Amino acid sequence: MSAITVLLAEDHAIVRDGLKVLLGLEKDLEIVGEASDGHEAVELARLLHPDIVVMDVAMPVLNGLEATRQILRHQSATKIIILSAHNDDAYVKQALDSGASGYLLKQIAANLLSRAIREVHRGTPCFSPEVFRRLVHHRDRARADGDPRAKVGAPVLSSREMEVLQLVAEGHTNKDMAALMGISIKTVEKHRHNVMEKLNIHDIAGLTRHAIENGIIECSVQPTMER
């Protein structure tokens, strides 16, 4: 049987190296690539077609949730496991909404990650025990309230608008964003205008707060002045 191919998407090199060592001990798993930001993860997934992507949430340029959406939009056979330090419900719901097949906390026992990769590759969703208990609780409560399914709201913003929101919150100028996204400055300005109109937020500080509160960036990222 051929090995399960894995792409690691994590912006901290020391964590990436640790994951590579950990998974390298498993004979049925093969690390085929490493990405340090969301855009790189999307591009490597397109080139390498991995079976599994182990994806961090908070990454620069393009966060892991939006990278997940973009990968799965074009490569439905690839499955994605979110590996995150964030343990609140908002992150988990966004991960499921993005199409992820699993959500594991970085505090998990080391052997759970390799087991989760195998389970997800077989088609079984996999979650850290604490996350799973909360998902069951929310599902049961939703059913008790008369909703037969756990309802997750669709994102207000388009994929491109989500990219622009993150880049604005990270402090990139329109010129920077145009170069990173491969589009014109005029198109960036249009997306930026749409983001502000949809969210009813009309300043960079407000967009940054929204991005932090919704797990798009971490609070350590500081915006710069628009040039």
Contacts in CASP RR format, 6 or more apart in sequence:
PFRMAT RR
TARGET T0000
AUTHOR 0000-0000-0000
METHOD contacts of the structure
MODEL  1
MSAITVLLAEDHAIVRDGLKVLLGLEKDLEIVGEASDGHEAVELARLLHP
DIVVMDVAMPVLNGLEATRQILRHQSATKIIILSAHNDDAYVKQALDSGA
SGYLLKQIAANLLSRAIREVHRGTPCFSPEVFRRLVHHRDRARADGDPRA
KVGAPVLSSREMEVLQLVAEGHTNKDMAALMGISIKTVEKHRHNVMEKLN
IHDIAGLTRHAIENGIIECSVQPTMER
1 28 0 8 1.000
3 27 0 8 1.000
3 28 0 8 1.000
3 29 0 8 1.000
3 30 0 8 1.000
4 28 0 8 1.000
4 29 0 8 1.000
4 30 0 8 1.000
4 51 0 8 1.000
4 52 0 8 1.000
4 117 0 8 1.000
4 118 0 8 1.000
4 121 0 8 1.000
5 30 0 8 1.000
5 32 0 8 1.000
5 48 0 8 1.000
5 49 0 8 1.000
5 50 0 8 1.000
5 51 0 8 1.000
5 52 0 8 1.000
6 23 0 8 1.000
6 29 0 8 1.000
6 30 0 8 1.000
6 31 0 8 1.000
6 32 0 8 1.000
6 33 0 8 1.000
6 50 0 8 1.000
6 51 0 8 1.000
6 52 0 8 1.000
6 53 0 8 1.000
6 54 0 8 1.000
6 117 0 8 1.000
7 31 0 8 1.000
7 32 0 8 1.000
7 33 0 8 1.000
7 34 0 8 1.000
7 35 0 8 1.000
7 41 0 8 1.000
7 44 0 8 1.000
7 45 0 8 1.000
7 48 0 8 1.000
7 50 0 8 1.000
7 52 0 8 1.000
7 53 0 8 1.000
7 54 0 8 1.000
8 16 0 8 1.000
8 19 0 8 1.000
8 20 0 8 1.000
8 31 0 8 1.000
8 33 0 8 1.000
8 34 0 8 1.000
8 35 0 8 1.000
8 53 0 8 1.000
8 54 0 8 1.000
9 34 0 8 1.000
9 35 0 8 1.000
9 38 0 8 1.000
9 40 0 8 1.000
9 41 0 8 1.000
9 53 0 8 1.000
9 54 0 8 1.000
9 55 0 8 1.000
9 56 0 8 1.000
9 59 0 8 1.000
9 64 0 8 1.000
9 67 0 8 1.000
10 16 0 8 1.000
10 19 0 8 1.000
10 34 0 8 1.000
10 35 0 8 1.000
10 36 0 8 1.000
10 54 0 8 1.000
10 56 0 8 1.000
10 59 0 8 1.000
10 83 0 8 1.000
11 36 0 8 1.000
11 37 0 8 1.000
11 56 0 8 1.000
11 58 0 8 1.000
11 59 0 8 1.000
11 60 0 8 1.000
12 56 0 8 1.000
13 36 0 8 1.000
15 56 0 8 1.000
15 106 0 8 1.000
16 34 0 8 1.000
16 36 0 8 1.000
19 54 0 8 1.000
19 83 0 8 1.000
19 113 0 8 1.000
20 31 0 8 1.000
20 34 0 8 1.000
22 110 0 8 1.000
22 113 0 8 1.000
22 114 0 8 1.000
23 29 0 8 1.000
23 31 0 8 1.000
23 113 0 8 1.000
23 114 0 8 1.000
23 117 0 8 1.000
24 31 0 8 1.000
26 114 0 8 1.000
28 118 0 8 1.000
29 114 0 8 1.000
29 117 0 8 1.000
32 48 0 8 1.000
32 50 0 8 1.000
33 44 0 8 1.000
33 48 0 8 1.000
33 50 0 8 1.000
34 44 0 8 1.000
35 41 0 8 1.000
35 43 0 8 1.000
35 44 0 8 1.000
36 59 0 8 1.000
37 59 0 8 1.000
37 60 0 8 1.000
37 61 0 8 1.000
37 62 0 8 1.000
38 59 0 8 1.000
38 60 0 8 1.000
38 61 0 8 1.000
38 62 0 8 1.000
38 63 0 8 1.000
38 64 0 8 1.000
38 66 0 8 1.000
38 67 0 8 1.000
39 61 0 8 1.000
39 62 0 8 1.000
39 67 0 8 1.000
39 180 0 8 1.000
41 53 0 8 1.000
41 55 0 8 1.000
41 59 0 8 1.000
41 62 0 8 1.000
41 64 0 8 1.000
41 67 0 8 1.000
41 71 0 8 1.000
42 62 0 8 1.000
42 67 0 8 1.000
42 70 0 8 1.000
42 71 0 8 1.000
44 50 0 8 1.000
45 53 0 8 1.000
45 71 0 8 1.000
45 75 0 8 1.000
45 78 0 8 1.000
46 71 0 8 1.000
46 74 0 8 1.000
46 75 0 8 1.000
49 75 0 8 1.000
49 77 0 8 1.000
49 78 0 8 1.000
50 78 0 8 1.000
51 77 0 8 1.000
51 78 0 8 1.000
51 79 0 8 1.000
51 121 0 8 1.000
52 78 0 8 1.000
52 79 0 8 1.000
52 80 0 8 1.000
52 81 0 8 1.000
52 117 0 8 1.000
52 120 0 8 1.000
52 121 0 8 1.000
53 68 0 8 1.000
53 71 0 8 1.000
53 78 0 8 1.000
53 79 0 8 1.000
53 80 0 8 1.000
53 81 0 8 1.000
54 81 0 8 1.000
54 83 0 8 1.000
54 113 0 8 1.000
54 117 0 8 1.000
55 64 0 8 1.000
55 67 0 8 1.000
55 68 0 8 1.000
55 80 0 8 1.000
55 81 0 8 1.000
55 82 0 8 1.000
55 83 0 8 1.000
55 100 0 8 1.000
56 64 0 8 1.000
56 82 0 8 1.000
56 83 0 8 1.000
56 84 0 8 1.000
57 63 0 8 1.000
57 64 0 8 1.000
57 65 0 8 1.000
57 82 0 8 1.000
57 84 0 8 1.000
57 86 0 8 1.000
57 91 0 8 1.000
57 95 0 8 1.000
57 215 0 8 1.000
58 64 0 8 1.000
58 84 0 8 1.000
58 86 0 8 1.000
58 215 0 8 1.000
58 217 0 8 1.000
58 218 0 8 1.000
59 67 0 8 1.000
60 170 0 8 1.000
60 221 0 8 1.000
61 166 0 8 1.000
61 167 0 8 1.000
61 170 0 8 1.000
61 180 0 8 1.000
62 70 0 8 1.000
62 163 0 8 1.000
62 166 0 8 1.000
63 166 0 8 1.000
63 215 0 8 1.000
63 216 0 8 1.000
63 217 0 8 1.000
64 82 0 8 1.000
65 82 0 8 1.000
65 94 0 8 1.000
65 95 0 8 1.000
65 98 0 8 1.000
65 100 0 8 1.000
65 215 0 8 1.000
65 216 0 8 1.000
66 98 0 8 1.000
66 159 0 8 1.000
66 162 0 8 1.000
66 163 0 8 1.000
66 166 0 8 1.000
66 216 0 8 1.000
68 80 0 8 1.000
68 82 0 8 1.000
68 95 0 8 1.000
68 98 0 8 1.000
68 99 0 8 1.000
68 100 0 8 1.000
69 98 0 8 1.000
69 99 0 8 1.000
69 159 0 8 1.000
70 159 0 8 1.000
71 78 0 8 1.000
71 80 0 8 1.000
72 78 0 8 1.000
72 80 0 8 1.000
72 98 0 8 1.000
72 99 0 8 1.000
73 159 0 8 1.000
79 101 0 8 1.000
79 120 0 8 1.000
79 121 0 8 1.000
79 123 0 8 1.000
80 99 0 8 1.000
80 100 0 8 1.000
80 101 0 8 1.000
80 102 0 8 1.000
81 100 0 8 1.000
81 101 0 8 1.000
81 102 0 8 1.000
81 103 0 8 1.000
81 104 0 8 1.000
81 113 0 8 1.000
81 116 0 8 1.000
81 117 0 8 1.000
81 120 0 8 1.000
81 126 0 8 1.000
82 95 0 8 1.000
82 100 0 8 1.000
82 102 0 8 1.000
82 103 0 8 1.000
82 104 0 8 1.000
83 104 0 8 1.000
83 105 0 8 1.000
83 106 0 8 1.000
83 113 0 8 1.000
84 91 0 8 1.000
84 95 0 8 1.000
84 103 0 8 1.000
84 104 0 8 1.000
84 105 0 8 1.000
84 106 0 8 1.000
85 105 0 8 1.000
85 106 0 8 1.000
85 107 0 8 1.000
86 215 0 8 1.000
87 105 0 8 1.000
87 130 0 8 1.000
87 131 0 8 1.000
89 134 0 8 1.000
89 138 0 8 1.000
90 214 0 8 1.000
90 215 0 8 1.000
91 103 0 8 1.000
91 215 0 8 1.000
92 103 0 8 1.000
92 131 0 8 1.000
92 134 0 8 1.000
92 135 0 8 1.000
93 152 0 8 1.000
94 214 0 8 1.000
94 215 0 8 1.000
95 102 0 8 1.000
95 103 0 8 1.000
96 103 0 8 1.000
96 152 0 8 1.000
97 152 0 8 1.000
97 153 0 8 1.000
97 154 0 8 1.000
97 155 0 8 1.000
101 120 0 8 1.000
101 123 0 8 1.000
101 125 0 8 1.000
101 126 0 8 1.000
102 116 0 8 1.000
102 120 0 8 1.000
102 125 0 8 1.000
102 126 0 8 1.000
102 127 0 8 1.000
103 127 0 8 1.000
103 128 0 8 1.000
103 131 0 8 1.000
104 112 0 8 1.000
104 113 0 8 1.000
104 116 0 8 1.000
104 126 0 8 1.000
104 127 0 8 1.000
104 128 0 8 1.000
104 131 0 8 1.000
105 128 0 8 1.000
105 130 0 8 1.000
105 131 0 8 1.000
108 128 0 8 1.000
112 128 0 8 1.000
115 126 0 8 1.000
116 126 0 8 1.000
119 125 0 8 1.000
119 126 0 8 1.000
120 126 0 8 1.000
127 135 0 8 1.000
135 150 0 8 1.000
138 150 0 8 1.000
139 149 0 8 1.000
139 150 0 8 1.000
142 148 0 8 1.000
142 149 0 8 1.000
142 150 0 8 1.000
142 151 0 8 1.000
155 162 0 8 1.000
156 198 0 8 1.000
156 199 0 8 1.000
157 165 0 8 1.000
157 194 0 8 1.000
157 195 0 8 1.000
157 198 0 8 1.000
157 199 0 8 1.000
158 194 0 8 1.000
160 181 0 8 1.000
160 191 0 8 1.000
161 191 0 8 1.000
161 194 0 8 1.000
161 195 0 8 1.000
161 198 0 8 1.000
162 216 0 8 1.000
163 181 0 8 1.000
163 191 0 8 1.000
164 177 0 8 1.000
164 181 0 8 1.000
164 188 0 8 1.000
164 191 0 8 1.000
164 192 0 8 1.000
164 195 0 8 1.000
165 195 0 8 1.000
165 207 0 8 1.000
165 210 0 8 1.000
165 211 0 8 1.000
165 216 0 8 1.000
166 211 0 8 1.000
166 216 0 8 1.000
166 217 0 8 1.000
167 176 0 8 1.000
167 177 0 8 1.000
167 180 0 8 1.000
167 181 0 8 1.000
168 177 0 8 1.000
168 192 0 8 1.000
168 195 0 8 1.000
168 204 0 8 1.000
168 207 0 8 1.000
168 208 0 8 1.000
168 223 0 8 1.000
169 204 0 8 1.000
169 207 0 8 1.000
169 208 0 8 1.000
169 210 0 8 1.000
169 211 0 8 1.000
169 212 0 8 1.000
169 216 0 8 1.000
169 217 0 8 1.000
169 221 0 8 1.000
169 223 0 8 1.000
170 217 0 8 1.000
170 221 0 8 1.000
170 223 0 8 1.000
171 204 0 8 1.000
171 221 0 8 1.000
171 222 0 8 1.000
171 223 0 8 1.000
171 224 0 8 1.000
172 180 0 8 1.000
173 224 0 8 1.000
173 226 0 8 1.000
173 227 0 8 1.000
174 185 0 8 1.000
174 188 0 8 1.000
174 189 0 8 1.000
174 192 0 8 1.000
174 226 0 8 1.000
175 185 0 8 1.000
175 227 0 8 1.000
177 188 0 8 1.000
178 184 0 8 1.000
178 185 0 8 1.000
178 187 0 8 1.000
178 188 0 8 1.000
181 188 0 8 1.000
195 201 0 8 1.000
195 207 0 8 1.000
196 202 0 8 1.000
196 207 0 8 1.000
199 207 0 8 1.000
199 210 0 8 1.000
201 207 0 8 1.000
201 210 0 8 1.000
204 223 0 8 1.000
204 226 0 8 1.000
205 223 0 8 1.000
208 217 0 8 1.000
208 221 0 8 1.000
208 223 0 8 1.000
210 216 0 8 1.000
211 217 0 8 1.000
212 218 0 8 1.000
212 219 0 8 1.000
END
